[in-house]
Amino acid sequence: MIHSTNYMNFLIKLKETSIAVLPIALLVFILSATITPLGADLLVSFTIGTVCIILGLTIFLTGTDIGIMPAGSFIGAALTAKRSLPLMLISGFIIGILITIAEPSLIILGQQAERVTGSVTTLELVYSVAVGVGIFLLIALARTVFQIPFRLIVIISYLIVFAIATRVSPVFVALAFDSGGATTGQMTVPFIIALGVGISAVRSDTSAEDDSFGLIGIASIGPMLAVVILAFFKGKVSSEESKQIMNAVSIVPEFHSGGIIHSYASLLPGILKSMALALGPLAVIIGFYQVFLLRLPPRQLKRIILGFIYTYAGLVLFMLGTVSAFIPVGNTIGYLMGQLENKQILIPFGCLLGALVVCAEPAIWVLTQTVEEVSDGNIRRPILLTALALGVAASVGLSMWRVLAGFSIWFLLVPWYLAALLLTFVSPKLFTAIAFDSGGVASGPLSSTFVLALLLGASSSVGGNPATDAFGLIAMIAVTPIVSIQILGWLFSRFTKKKGGSA
């Protein structure tokens, strides 16, 4: 039975997620009634899917509050209290690998990589990325303990990634930077955030708050480096091979024509299994630490188990609504808009869509809530959400432009990442760490399915090459919030200094 406090929390989250998701649904209905008419079955399925997403997000967020976040904080604090650096680093490495292997977004990306390159299998990519996350989560934890400057780790790591990326095929470049965003998914984000907060909470120095963030930002670099190293040893992919992506690759599953109920029923078993795999490693990890390290009382343990049940149910509903409704609708709208006489409308539409979709990402709500709590309310959720929405709006708009123009992703990645790294010198440390965390979080399942499906549809419609034109979207979604939030931090710092000077 849900406690009264949890019930009120559930209602609050239901209201928040409804406000976030319903504008997207309204936009789809407006487009269907005007320039991109959709079939009746697809609209009905989309309506059902929207309800699933709203309820799924609400239950998911309630579950993370009850179980996932407290468990991560307990483990982080317990590891730090042991004062055993080897135990902490080994734990971070193992946790990073096990969580990543079961990440649904990464498995989907791996399947596409196998078809695109013809030389990298799904398992090769998943295991390489998992090791990359493990190593960089280890580095992130060491940075928290030794108080190594976040900026130093980020700049050196990205310079290495870019240096190797210039030596590999363009298809691998987009794949590498996409993998950084796809890895930080529904389960990794709340757990890693809580782990960092738990470790920093044990410290009593003034920089503990700054160091409680940044783990996701650093962990997101691991997949990029892992993929470019893998691509370097795999060799080049010819332009002829990459062009075959038009016929070989689509992340959009087939929409069953045997009726709406049949469509949902056929997808449910796979989603139940994949979400169980996503939660399984976390359950094993927490169970292991409960036996050998935490030894939580039965009451707290029951709350964590209850939180896992809520989280699982929420994820299943959320993914069911996304896969059955948002993906096919996104693909169809993208294709139909690409058929319009004025194709340039895709660019402003992409900006609007990006701003709306990021607000519906479950991990975004977890991050913004944690940021507001740890910063004692100094960084308000509406301000942070606005900065994220503006960043993702720019990323999707630029990606739409690239679909229409067909230019290299380097022309977007280099200036944006250069700006992100330069801003680390003027933005406050806390904002910088939050910004890089937000980049990995913003490119969640809704962005990398609904929006990517739309780009794939648009690219196919205008005669482009999805292998080089549509891929790279996740990377763009990941980098633009890093820039926008650091600008927010810089402005916040200037405002604080002026206010202090006038006092």
N, C-alpha and C positions, 0 to 999 in steps of 0.2 A: 504494500500500500504506500502511495506517495505521501510523504510528510507535507503538512500545510505550507511550510516555507518552500519546499521543492515545487509544490503545485503553483504557488504564486510566481515562482521563477519560471516555471513552464509557460504560464500565461504571458508573462513579459516577453519571453523569447518567441512565442507564437506571434505576438503582435509585431516584433521587430522583423522576423523573417517574412511575414506577410507583406510588410511595407517594402522589403527588399526585392521580393520575387514578383509581386503582382505588376509592377511597372513593365517588366519584361514581357509578361503575358499580354498586357494591354497593347504593347508595341506590336506584338505578333498579330493580334486580332486586327489592329488598324492596318497593318501591311496587307493582311489577307483580304480585307475589305476594299483595298485600294489598288496597289501596284503589283502585289504578289499573291494572287488568289490560291488558297490551299483547299484541298479536298475536305469534305465533311468529316470523313473518318479520321483524317489526320488532325483536324481541329478538336474533335471530341477526345482523341487520344492525348492531345496536347493539354487539354483542360484537366483530364485525369492526372496526367503527369505533373502538372503544376501543383495540384493538391498534394501529390506524393512528395514533391520536393519541399513544400512548405512544412508539412508534418515531419518529414524526415530530418530537415534541418533543425527543427525545434527539439525533437527527441534526441538527436545527435548532440546538440549543444548542452542539453540537460544532462546527458550521460557523461560528457567530458567534465562537467562541473562536479558531478557526484563521484566519479571513479578515476578517469584518466589523469586529470590534472593533479589531484591529491597524491596519486600513486607516484607520478613523476617527481613531485616535490619531496615525498618521503624518501625515495631512492637517492635523489640528489643530495639531500641533507645527510642521510645515513652514510653515503660514500665519503662525503667531506669530513664528517665527524670521525671516521675511522683514521683519518690522516695518513692514509696509505695511497701514495701517488700511483704505484703500479696497479693496485686494485681499481682505482678510478679510471685510469687510462684504458686498461683491458676491458673494463665494463663498458666504457663508451664505445670502444671498437666493436665489441660483440653486439651491443644494442643497435648500433648504426647498421650493421650488416643484416641482422635478423629482421628489423623493421623494413628495411629497403627491399629485401627479396620479395616480400609479400605485398608491396605497394601496387595496387591495381593500375594506376596511371602509368607506372614504369613498364609493367607487363604489356600494356597496350602499345606503348611507344616501341618496345623491343620487337613486337610482332611487325610493326611497320618498318623498322630498320632492317629486319631480315629480308623483307620484300624489296625495299629500296636499293640496298647495297648489293644484295646477292652474295655477300661474303661474310657478313656478321650475323650470327644466329641470335635468336631471342635470349637464350640462356647465356651466351657470351656477353651480351650487352648487360643483362640484369646482374650477373655476378660481378662483372667489371665495375659497374656503377655502385653496387653494394659495397665492394671493397673500398671504392673511392669515398663513399659516405662514411664508412667506418673509420678510415684514416683521418679524414678531416673533422669528424666529430671528436676524435681523440685529440686533435690539434686544438679544437675549440675549447674542450674541457681544460687542457693544459694552459691555454691562454687565460681562462677564468681564474685558475689557481695562481699562476705566476704573474697575473696582471700585465700580460704582453699587450702592447697597443693593437687594437683591432685594425686600425688603418695599415699597420705594417704587414700583418698577415694577409689582408685582402689585396693590397697593391702587389706584393711579391707573387702571390698565387695567381692573380689574373694576368700578370706579365708572362708568367710561365705558360699559362693556358693559351694566350694569344700567340706566343712565339711558336708553339708546336702547331697551333691551328692553321698558321700560314703555310704549313707544309703538307696539308691534307686536302682531300677533295671537298668542293663546296657542299655536297650533300652531307658529308660528315660534320662540317662546320655547323650547319643548322641543327643537325641531330645532337651534337655535343652540347650546344647551348640550350636546346630544348630539354635535354635530359636533366639539366640543373633545376629547371622549373617543375618537371614532371615528378621528380623524386620526392619533393616535399609535399606530401599529400595529406589525406584526411587524418591519418593516425600519427604520422611522424611529427607534425607541427605541434599539436597540444602536448605530446609527451616530451619532446625536446625542449620546448619552452619551459615546461614545469621542471625539467631536470636542471636547466640553467638557473632558474629562480631558486630552487632548493639549495644548490651549491652556493650561490651568492648570498643566500639568507644566513648562512653560517658565519660568513665574514662580517666584521663590524666596521670596516673602514668606509670612508666616504665614497669610494669609487665602486662599491659593491652593486649599486643600482645600475651603473653604466655597464658593468660586466654581466648582468643578468640577461642581457640580450646579445644577439650576434651569433648564437650557436647555429641557427638555421641558415643565416647568411654565409657562414664559413662552411657548413656542411653541404650547401648547394654547389660549392666550387668543386668538390670531390668528383661528382659525376662528369662535369665538363672535362676535367683533366684526365679522368679515366677513359672517356670516349675518344679524345684526341690522341692519346697514347695508343689506344687500341687501333684507331684508324691509321696512325703513322706506320704501325707494323703490318697492317692489312694491305696497305698500298692504295693506289688511286682507283677511282671508279670512273669509267669513261662516260662522256656526255651521252652517248647512245644508250648506255645502261640506265642512266638517271632519267632519261626522257620516257622510259617505259613505265615510270611511276604512274603516268596517266591511266594506264590500263591495269596496273598491278596493285595499287595502293589506295585504300580508303579506310579511315577509322570509323566510317559510318556503317553500322550493321544493317543488314537487310530488314526492311519493315514488313512484317508478315501481313499478307492480304487475307488471311482466313478469319478476320474479325479482330476487334480490339481486345477482347478477353483472351483470345488465343495468342495474340501478340505479347501481352503482358505475361501470360502463363508460361510461354515458351522461354522468356528471358529470366524468369524468377529463379529456377534452379542454378543457373550459372552465376547469378548475382549472389545468391545465398552462399554458394561455395567460395567465390572470390572474396567476399566480405569476411567469411570465417577464416580464410587464409590471411587476410589483412590483420585481423584481431588476434589470431592464434599465437604468433611470436610474442606479442606484447603480454598475453596472458601467461605464457611460459616464463618470460623474463620476470614478471612481477611475482609469480608463484615461487620461482627460484630464490629471489631476494627475500620474499616473505619467510621462507624456511631457514635461510642461512644468515640473513642480515636484519631484516625489518622486525619480524615477530610482532606484527600489529595485533591489537586486541580484536576479538571476534566482531565487535560492533563496527569498527572501521573496515575490517576485511569484508563484511557483508555489504557495506556501502560501495566499496570498490567493485565487488561482483555485480551489484545492482547497476552501477554505472556502466559496466561493460555490456550488460544486457540491453540497456537503453541505447548505448552507442551502436551496438550491432543492429538493432531494429531500425534506428535512424538512418544508418548508412545504407541498409538494404532498400528502404523506401526512397531515399535520396537518389541512389544509383538507378533504381527502377524507373523513376520519373525522368531522370536525365537520359538514359539509354533509349527508353521507349518513346519519348516525346521530344525532348529538347534537341537531340542529335538529328533525327530525320527532318524536323522542322527547320533547323539551322541549315542543313544541306539543301533543302528544297528552296528556302528563301534566297540563299546565296546563288543558286543556279538561276532562279527566275530574275533576280536583280542583275545578273550578268548578261541576261538577254535584253535588258532595256536599252533603248536608243541612247539615253544619257547614262552611261556606265559610271560617270564620275560621282554619281550619287552614293556609290559604295563607300566613299571616303568619309563624308560626314555621318553617314549611317553607322559606319564602323566606330567612330568616336562616341556616338550616342550609345551604341550597344556595349562597348567596352566599359563605360561608366556605370551602366545598369548591371551588367553581369558580375562585376567584381563585388558588388554589394551582396550578391547572393552566394558567394563562396563561403562554405562553413568555416574553413580555417581562418578567414579574415575576421570573422566575429570573435573567434577564440583569441586571436592575436590582439585585436583592438581592446578587448575587455581586460586582458592581462596587462597591456601597456598602461591603461588608465589606472588600474589598481596599484601597480608597482611604482608608478610616478606620482602617487598620492593625488591623482586628479589633475595634475598640471598639464598632462597631454590628454585632452578630452577626446572621446570616441568620435563625435561628429567631425572634428577638425581632421583627425587622422583618416577617417573614411573619405572625406572630401579630397584630401591629397592623393590617396590611393586611386580614387575614381578618376581624377584628372590625369594621373599617370597612365592608367590602363586605357583611358579614352584615346590618349595620344598614340599609344602602342598599337591599338587595333586600327586606328585611322591610317597610320604609317604602313602597317601591314597590308591594308586594302590597297593603298597606293602602289606598293610593291607588286601585288597581284596584277594590277592593271599595267604597270610599266615594265615589269619583268627584270628589274635591275638586281645586282648582287646584294646579299644581306650584309656584306661588309660595310656598305655605305651607310647602314643604319647602326650596326653594332659598334663600330669604332667610335663615332662621335658620342653616342650615348654612354658607353662604358668609360670613355675618357672623361666625360662630364661627371659621371658617378664617382670616379676615383679622385678627380680634382676637388670635388665638393667635400671630400673627407677632411681637407685641410682647413675649411672654414665653418663647417657644420659642427655643432656640439657633439661630443662623443656618444651620448645617449641616442641622439637622433640618427647618427650614422649607423649605429648597431641596429636600431629599429628599422631603418631604411633597407638595409641589406636583408634583414629578416623578412620584411614585407615583400621584397622582390620574389623570394622563393614561395611565399604564401599566396601571393596574388594569382599566380598561374596554377590554380587548383583545378579540380575535375570539371567544374562548370565552364571555365574559360577554355580549357584544353579539349573539350568535347563540343559544346554548342558553337563556340566562336570558330574553332578550327574546322568543324563541319561546314560552317557557312563559307569559310575561305576556300575549302576544297571544292565546294559547289561552284563558287564564283570563278575560281581558277579554271575548272573544267569548262565552264560556260564561255569564258572569253578566249579559250584556246591556249591557255598557259600551261606551265609545267609544275604541277603540285610539288614535285620533289624538291625544286629549288625556289618556288614562289610562295607556296602555302606553308611549308615547313619553315620554322624560324619564328612563327607566331608566338609560341610559348616563351621563347627567349626574349622577344620584344616586350611581352607582357611582364616578364620578370625584371627587366632592367629599368623601364620607365618609372615605376614607383620609387625605385632607389634614388633617382634624380629628384623627383617631385618632393619626396619627404625630407631629403636633405636641404632642399631649398626652403621648405617649411621650417626646418630647424635653424637655418641661418637667419631667416626673418624673425623667428622667435627669440633668438639670441640678441639680435639688434634691438628688438623691442624691449627686452629685459634690461639691456644696458642703458637705453635712453630713459626708461622709467626709473632706474636706479640713480642715474645722473641728475634727474630733475627733482629727486626726492630731497 
